[in-house]
Amino acid sequence: MSGVQSRLVVSFRVRNYRYLWVSDAFIGLGEQMEFVVLAWFVLQETNSPFLLGVYAALRFTGTLLSPLYGILVDRYERRKLLFLVRAGFAVNATAIMALAFADELQVWHVLVFAGVSGLGRAFDTITRQTLIPDIVAPSSLMNAVALSRSGRDFTQIAGPLIGAYVLSAAGTGAAYVGVVASFAVSAALSTRLRVRRTEGTSVGISVLGNLRQAASYVRKEELILALLLMAFVVNLTGFPLNNGLMPVFARDVLGTGSTGLGQLLGAYSAGSAAGSATIAALARFGRPGRAIVLAAVAWHGSMAVLAGAQWFGAALIVATIVGFAQSFTMVTMAMTLLGATSPEIRGRVMGLRSLAVYGLPVGLLASGATADAFGASTALLINGAVGVTVAIAISLWLRRLWKHD
């Protein structure tokens, strides 16, 4: 095996990591299938980009609870928490499947269930990310984070395509059989993890005390503060594309249907998978802070280019570039944050990191309203311009990010 191939799969030599990776892949597959099916359902039933934005925003209702989730992740056994939340996703999806087969599914049902599953999504993310340093050696952390992202990226290619084709051929209920199965398999695989319980400093401290401890830690660490701010910005301006605007852009600008939407999201995820695989294959990564800033600028700049695309083939190419830059930004950011954070407070810091995801529902609502009033292309152009400007401003204000080795 060549040196590059050996570095690419180093984390897969760890038994626990293999189970976590496959479990993550199935949860990602289910989430992506679910998003395509329900986003198209809401858009077709209401013809409202704003209500589509509301649906997408409700998928992140748990974001405001992220600091509390971080305390739980530091206090209790993480593998058990992961199983509970993923089993909950399966139960929630089963209810939607039953309504769809009974031909009783309505938009308000979708919004309610999206809010319920959104409560668990942030919890799942914090638990999953915090488990990675518990499983692999510090020297393999970059590879493990990148491979974890790659797995979810590949399912984001398959998920939209499978969801869109089954939806088009057999309807919502049939598409949801795959969603339920993916969540159930993910939950079952999470029970195979054998991870030593880590006692964090959250034990014996009040909730308020835990939050103060985490906030104090972030204030003292300029690099971590910069990373959290950057995370908020990219959620506000970058992620509304694939979490809400893409269905509107596909239908209203490119004039394509659910199959075309699946192809666009698949191209975006293919680029994202290529970005994370590139990082996973690297032996080392110099100047990660600088890479984060430059990749974020490229991400938002290519979004602005996508806004002007009128031909479907060109949109597929640009969507792939957007996905590559997005992945490079997020993998490098996660790797840097996990590596720079003390293990005993890692769950609470990742809770604050997930709180930055609150930028996404805000961005989705703003993007949906802009798309309603001025069109999806204008919303994309505004998001791209704001993202480039603020990313550069953060790097100029908190220079520790730019200078970080």
C-alpha positions in Angstrom: 0.0 0.0 0.0 1.4 3.4 -1.0 2.1 6.1 1.6 -0.9 8.2 0.6 -3.2 5.2 0.7 -1.8 4.2 4.1 -2.4 7.7 5.5 -5.9 7.8 4.0 -7.2 4.8 5.9 -5.2 5.0 9.1 -8.2 5.6 11.3 -10.1 2.6 9.9 -7.6 0.4 11.7 -9.4 1.3 14.9 -12.4 -1.0 15.6 -14.5 1.7 17.4 -13.8 4.2 14.6 -15.1 1.8 12.0 -18.4 1.3 13.8 -18.8 5.0 14.4 -18.0 5.9 10.8 -20.5 3.4 9.3 -23.2 4.5 11.9 -22.5 8.2 10.9 -22.8 7.2 7.2 -26.3 5.7 7.7 -27.5 8.7 9.8 -26.3 11.0 7.0 -28.0 8.9 4.3 -31.3 9.1 6.2 -31.0 12.8 6.8 -30.3 13.6 3.2 -33.1 11.5 1.8 -35.5 13.0 4.4 -34.5 16.6 3.4 -35.0 16.1 -0.3 -38.4 14.3 0.2 -39.8 16.8 2.7 -38.4 20.0 1.1 -39.9 19.1 -2.2 -43.2 18.2 -0.4 -43.3 21.6 1.3 -42.4 23.6 -1.8 -45.0 21.8 -4.0 -47.7 22.1 -1.4 -47.2 25.7 -0.5 -45.2 27.2 -3.5 -43.5 29.4 -0.8 -39.7 29.7 -0.5 -40.3 31.3 2.9 -42.2 28.3 4.3 -39.5 26.1 2.8 -37.0 28.2 4.8 -39.2 27.7 7.9 -39.1 24.0 7.4 -35.3 24.0 7.0 -34.9 26.2 10.0 -37.0 24.0 12.2 -34.5 21.1 11.5 -32.1 23.0 13.8 -34.4 23.8 16.8 -32.0 22.1 19.2 -29.2 24.6 18.4 -30.1 27.0 21.2 -29.8 24.0 23.7 -26.4 23.1 22.5 -24.5 24.4 25.5 -26.7 22.3 27.8 -26.1 19.3 25.4 -22.4 19.9 25.8 -22.7 19.5 29.6 -24.5 16.2 29.2 -21.9 14.9 26.8 -19.2 15.8 29.3 -21.1 14.2 32.2 -22.6 11.0 30.8 -21.5 8.0 28.7 -21.3 9.3 25.2 -22.0 6.0 23.3 -25.3 5.6 25.1 -26.3 9.1 24.4 -25.5 8.5 20.7 -27.7 5.4 20.6 -30.7 7.2 22.3 -30.7 10.1 19.9 -30.4 8.0 16.8 -33.1 5.6 17.9 -35.3 8.8 18.4 -34.7 9.8 14.8 -36.0 6.3 13.7 -39.2 6.7 15.8 -39.8 10.2 14.4 -39.3 9.1 10.8 -41.7 6.1 11.4 -44.5 8.5 12.3 -44.0 10.5 9.1 -43.9 7.3 7.0 -47.2 6.1 8.5 -48.9 9.4 7.7 -47.5 9.4 4.2 -48.8 5.8 3.5 -52.2 6.8 5.0 -52.2 9.8 2.6 -52.7 12.1 5.6 -49.4 13.9 5.6 -49.8 17.7 5.7 -47.4 20.6 5.8 -48.0 21.3 9.5 -47.1 17.7 10.2 -43.8 18.2 8.4 -43.1 21.3 10.4 -43.9 19.7 13.8 -41.8 16.6 13.1 -39.0 18.7 11.7 -38.9 20.7 15.0 -38.9 17.4 17.0 -36.0 15.9 15.1 -34.2 19.2 15.2 -34.0 19.0 18.9 -31.9 15.8 18.5 -29.8 16.9 15.6 -27.5 19.2 17.6 -27.2 16.6 20.3 -26.2 14.0 17.8 -23.5 16.3 16.3 -22.0 17.2 19.6 -21.9 13.6 20.8 -20.4 12.3 17.5 -17.7 15.0 17.3 -16.7 14.6 20.9 -16.4 10.8 20.5 -13.8 11.0 17.8 -10.9 12.2 20.0 -11.9 9.5 22.6 -11.5 6.8 19.9 -8.4 7.7 17.9 -4.9 8.8 18.8 -4.0 12.6 18.7 -1.7 11.9 15.7 -4.7 10.5 13.7 -7.2 13.2 14.6 -6.9 15.1 11.3 -7.4 11.9 9.4 -10.3 10.8 11.6 -12.2 14.1 11.3 -11.7 14.2 7.5 -12.8 10.6 7.0 -15.8 11.2 9.2 -16.8 14.1 7.0 -16.1 12.1 3.8 -18.5 9.4 4.9 -21.3 11.8 5.4 -20.4 13.5 2.1 -20.7 10.3 0.2 -24.1 9.7 1.7 -25.0 13.2 0.8 -24.4 12.2 -2.8 -26.4 9.0 -2.6 -29.1 10.3 -0.3 -30.5 13.1 -2.5 -30.3 11.0 -5.6 -32.0 8.0 -4.0 -34.6 10.1 -2.2 -35.4 12.1 -5.4 -35.7 9.0 -7.7 -37.8 7.0 -5.2 -40.0 10.0 -4.5 -40.5 10.5 -8.3 -41.2 6.9 -8.9 -43.2 5.7 -5.9 -44.1 8.6 -3.7 -43.4 10.0 -0.2 -44.2 6.8 1.8 -42.0 4.6 -0.2 -39.1 7.1 0.0 -39.6 7.2 3.8 -39.1 3.4 4.1 -35.4 4.1 3.2 -35.2 6.9 5.7 -36.5 4.8 8.6 -34.2 1.9 7.7 -31.2 4.2 7.6 -31.9 5.6 11.0 -32.6 2.2 12.5 -29.3 0.7 11.2 -27.3 3.7 12.5 -28.8 3.3 16.0 -28.0 -0.4 16.0 -24.4 0.1 14.9 -23.9 2.7 17.7 -24.4 -0.1 20.3 -21.3 -1.8 19.0 -19.0 1.0 20.3 -16.8 0.2 23.2 -15.5 3.5 24.5 -14.0 4.1 27.9 -16.1 6.6 29.8 -14.3 9.9 30.3 -15.1 11.9 33.4 -15.2 15.6 32.6 -15.0 18.6 34.9 -18.8 19.2 34.5 -19.5 16.6 37.2 -20.5 18.3 40.5 -20.8 21.8 39.0 -24.2 23.5 38.4 -25.5 24.1 34.9 -24.8 27.9 35.2 -21.3 27.1 36.6 -20.6 24.9 33.6 -21.7 27.5 31.2 -19.6 30.2 32.9 -16.6 27.8 32.8 -16.9 27.2 29.1 -17.4 30.9 28.3 -14.4 31.8 30.4 -12.3 29.2 28.6 -13.3 30.6 25.1 -12.7 34.2 26.1 -9.1 33.3 27.1 -8.4 31.4 23.9 -8.5 33.8 21.0 -8.1 31.0 18.4 -11.2 29.1 19.7 -13.2 32.4 19.8 -12.2 33.1 16.2 -13.2 29.5 15.1 -16.6 29.8 16.9 -17.3 33.2 15.2 -16.2 31.8 11.8 -18.5 28.8 12.4 -21.5 31.2 13.0 -20.7 33.2 9.8 -20.6 30.2 7.5 -23.8 28.8 9.0 -25.5 32.1 8.5 -24.4 32.7 4.9 -23.0 29.4 3.4 -25.2 26.5 4.5 -28.6 28.0 3.5 -27.6 27.0 -0.1 -27.8 23.2 0.4 -30.3 23.4 3.3 -33.0 25.5 1.8 -32.2 27.6 -1.3 -31.2 24.8 -3.6 -34.8 23.5 -4.2 -35.9 27.0 -5.1 -32.9 27.6 -7.3 -33.4 24.3 -9.1 -37.0 24.9 -9.8 -37.3 28.7 -10.4 -33.9 29.5 -12.0 -32.9 26.2 -13.7 -36.4 25.0 -14.4 -35.7 21.4 -13.2 -37.7 19.0 -11.1 -37.0 16.8 -8.1 -34.5 14.6 -10.0 -32.5 17.7 -11.1 -32.6 18.8 -7.5 -31.1 15.5 -6.4 -28.4 15.8 -9.0 -27.5 19.3 -7.9 -27.2 18.3 -4.3 -25.3 15.2 -5.3 -22.8 17.4 -7.2 -22.4 19.6 -4.2 -21.8 16.6 -2.0 -19.3 15.1 -4.5 -17.2 18.2 -4.3 -17.5 18.1 -0.5 -16.3 14.5 -0.5 -13.4 15.3 -2.6 -12.4 18.1 -0.3 -12.5 16.0 2.9 -10.7 13.1 1.1 -8.0 15.5 0.1 -7.4 16.5 3.7 -7.6 12.9 4.9 -4.7 11.9 2.6 -2.4 14.6 3.8 0.4 13.6 6.1 0.4 17.0 7.8 -1.4 20.3 7.4 0.5 23.5 7.8 -1.2 26.9 8.5 -4.7 25.5 9.1 -6.0 28.9 10.3 -5.0 30.5 7.0 -6.6 27.6 5.1 -9.9 28.1 6.9 -10.1 31.8 5.9 -9.1 31.2 2.3 -11.4 28.3 1.9 -14.3 30.2 3.4 -13.7 33.1 1.0 -13.6 30.6 -2.0 -16.8 28.9 -0.7 -18.8 32.1 -0.7 -17.2 33.5 -3.8 -18.2 30.4 -5.8 -21.7 30.7 -4.4 -21.9 34.2 -6.0 -20.8 32.6 -9.3 -23.5 29.9 -8.9 -26.1 32.7 -8.6 -25.4 33.7 -12.2 -25.6 30.2 -13.6 -28.5 29.7 -16.1 -27.4 26.4 -17.7 -27.9 23.2 -15.7 -24.5 21.7 -16.7 -22.7 24.8 -15.5 -24.6 24.8 -12.3 -23.5 21.2 -11.6 -19.8 22.2 -12.1 -20.0 25.3 -9.9 -22.0 23.4 -7.2 -19.1 20.8 -7.1 -16.6 23.6 -6.5 -18.8 25.1 -3.8 -19.0 21.7 -2.1 -15.2 21.3 -2.2 -14.5 24.7 -0.6 -17.2 24.1 2.0 -15.7 20.8 3.0 -12.2 22.2 3.2 -13.4 24.9 5.4 -15.4 22.8 7.8 -13.0 19.8 8.1 -10.1 22.1 8.8 -12.2 24.1 11.3 -13.3 20.9 13.2 -9.8 19.5 13.3 -8.3 22.7 14.6 -11.1 23.2 17.2 -10.9 19.6 18.6 -7.1 19.7 18.7 -6.9 23.0 20.4 -9.5 22.2 23.2 -8.6 20.5 26.5 -10.3 17.1 26.7 -12.1 17.7 30.0 -14.0 20.6 28.6 -14.3 19.4 25.0 -18.0 18.6 25.2 -19.0 22.0 26.4 -16.8 23.8 23.9 -18.4 21.7 21.1 -21.7 22.7 22.6 -20.8 26.3 22.0 -19.6 25.3 18.6 -23.0 23.8 17.8 -24.6 27.0 19.2 -23.0 28.7 16.2 -25.2 26.6 14.0 -28.0 28.9 15.2 -26.7 31.1 12.4 -28.2 28.6 9.9 -31.9 28.9 10.9 -31.5 32.7 10.9 -29.8 32.5 7.5 -32.5 30.2 6.2 -35.3 32.5 7.2 -33.5 35.6 5.8 -32.6 33.7 2.6 -36.1 32.4 2.2 -37.6 35.9 2.6 -35.1 37.3 0.1 -35.8 34.6 -2.4 -39.5 35.3 -2.0 -39.1 39.0 -2.7 -36.2 39.1 -5.2 -35.5 35.5 -6.3 -33.1 32.7 -5.4 -30.2 34.1 -7.4 -30.3 37.4 -5.5 -30.4 35.6 -2.2 -27.3 33.5 -3.2 -25.4 36.6 -4.4 -26.1 38.5 -1.1 -25.1 35.5 1.0 -21.8 35.1 -1.0 -20.9 38.8 -0.6 -21.6 38.9 3.1 -19.7 35.7 3.8 -16.6 36.9 2.0 -16.6 40.3 3.8 -17.2 38.9 7.3 -14.7 36.1 7.0 -11.9 38.5 6.0 -13.0 40.9 8.9 -12.7 38.1 11.5 -9.2 37.2 10.3 -8.1 40.8 10.6 -9.6 41.2 14.0 -8.6 37.9 15.6 -5.2 37.5 14.0 -4.4 34.3 16.0 -6.6 32.5 13.5 -4.5 33.6 10.5 -1.2 32.9 12.3 -2.1 29.6 13.8 0.3 26.8 12.9 
